[in-house]
Amino acid sequence: MLSLLHIDKALGRTALDHELAGEEVFGESIEGEHCIFLRGLHIAERGVASAEG
């Protein structure tokens, strides 16, 4: 994805690490794929999934 943004990978990784250290986003591995989620949207999606299932 960093190549799609046309930024240096090291700079992108530093920015991502900074965001992951905060509370707005978090990382999770799904089926071996590293994913980044906005915390509020992920919590809402989990709530919907729990209600449906």
Rosetta silent file (secondary structure, phi, psi, omega in degrees, C-alpha in Angstrom):
SEQUENCE: MLSLLHIDKALGRTALDHELAGEEVFGESIEGEHCIFLRGLHIAERGVASAEG
SCORE:     score description
SCORE:     0.000 S_00000001
   1 L     0.000  -34.090 -178.716    0.000    0.000    0.000 S_00000001
   2 H   -60.456  -32.050  178.177    2.829    2.403    0.697 S_00000001
   3 H   -68.290  -29.170  176.245    3.788    2.257   -2.969 S_00000001
   4 H   -68.517  -28.384 -179.901    0.255    3.394   -3.847 S_00000001
   5 H   -86.523   -8.288 -179.362    0.761    6.443   -1.647 S_00000001
   6 L    56.883   45.772  175.480    4.116    7.191   -3.306 S_00000001
   7 L  -124.179  160.076  177.979    5.940    7.631   -0.003 S_00000001
   8 L   -62.920  134.804 -177.687    9.148    6.159    1.321 S_00000001
   9 H   -61.184  -38.500  179.870    8.494    2.801    3.010 S_00000001
  10 H   -64.758  -41.708  178.024   10.595    3.696    6.058 S_00000001
  11 H   -65.179  -42.711  178.198    8.666    6.941    6.540 S_00000001
  12 H   -62.241  -41.504  179.603    5.353    5.117    6.112 S_00000001
  13 H   -65.416  -41.334  177.909    6.373    2.467    8.626 S_00000001
  14 H   -61.795  -44.881  179.126    7.408    5.134   11.143 S_00000001
  15 H   -63.264  -42.539  179.469    4.075    6.933   10.714 S_00000001
  16 H   -64.737  -43.709  177.093    2.158    3.662   11.058 S_00000001
  17 H   -59.908  -39.585  178.593    4.080    2.684   14.204 S_00000001
  18 H   -62.605  -45.503  179.895    3.289    6.116   15.652 S_00000001
  19 H   -65.912  -40.291  179.677   -0.443    5.694   14.947 S_00000001
  20 H   -66.250  -25.236  177.977   -0.492    2.157   16.342 S_00000001
  21 H   -73.987  -19.389  178.423    1.041    3.453   19.575 S_00000001
  22 L   -86.945 -159.321 -175.794   -2.000    5.719   20.022 S_00000001
  23 L  -115.861   -1.404 -176.439   -5.628    4.769   20.555 S_00000001
  24 L   -80.930  -32.226 -179.088   -7.277    5.665   17.223 S_00000001
  25 E  -130.372  162.293  173.550   -6.128    2.635   15.240 S_00000001
  26 E  -150.540  158.685  179.998   -4.954   -0.869   15.996 S_00000001
  27 E  -104.416  148.424  178.745   -3.456   -3.782   14.125 S_00000001
  28 E  -149.296  145.672  176.944   -4.812   -7.292   13.867 S_00000001
  29 E  -100.509  125.276 -179.884   -3.778  -10.328   11.858 S_00000001
  30 E  -123.802  116.399 -178.962   -6.594  -11.968    9.898 S_00000001
  31 L    50.796   42.052  178.139   -5.844  -15.197    8.072 S_00000001
  32 L    80.899   -1.660 -179.814   -2.151  -14.282    8.053 S_00000001
  33 E  -100.652  128.393  177.545   -2.765  -10.787    6.631 S_00000001
  34 E   -77.740  125.486 -176.814   -1.712   -7.783    8.725 S_00000001
  35 E  -125.344  149.113  176.654   -4.627   -5.330    8.912 S_00000001
  36 E  -120.291  132.131 -177.025   -5.039   -1.854   10.388 S_00000001
  37 E  -126.723  146.759  166.091   -8.437   -0.693   11.633 S_00000001
  38 E   -72.604  126.289 -171.866   -9.924    2.511   12.963 S_00000001
  39 H   -56.341  -48.163 -177.542  -10.814    1.489   16.511 S_00000001
  40 H   -61.658  -42.870  179.613  -14.338    3.001   16.597 S_00000001
  41 H   -68.434  -36.855  179.655  -15.406    1.454   13.304 S_00000001
  42 H   -66.276  -41.671  178.463  -13.989   -1.929   14.257 S_00000001
  43 H   -62.491  -43.992  178.941  -15.864   -1.938   17.563 S_00000001
  44 H   -62.637  -42.551 -179.488  -19.109   -1.028   15.752 S_00000001
  45 H   -64.951  -41.680  177.696  -18.559   -3.747   13.135 S_00000001
  46 H   -62.178  -38.356  179.364  -17.900   -6.376   15.812 S_00000001
  47 H   -64.295  -42.361  178.251  -21.123   -5.321   17.571 S_00000001
  48 H   -64.593  -43.912 -179.564  -23.127   -5.745   14.358 S_00000001
  49 H   -62.917  -39.313  178.698  -21.529   -9.124   13.674 S_00000001
  50 H   -65.954  -38.802 -179.517  -22.306  -10.309   17.221 S_00000001
  51 H   -68.325  -32.574 -178.871  -25.931   -9.232   16.917 S_00000001
  52 H   -80.607  -29.542 -171.390  -26.338  -11.082   13.619 S_00000001
  53 L  -105.660    0.000    0.000  -24.597  -14.261   14.621 S_00000001
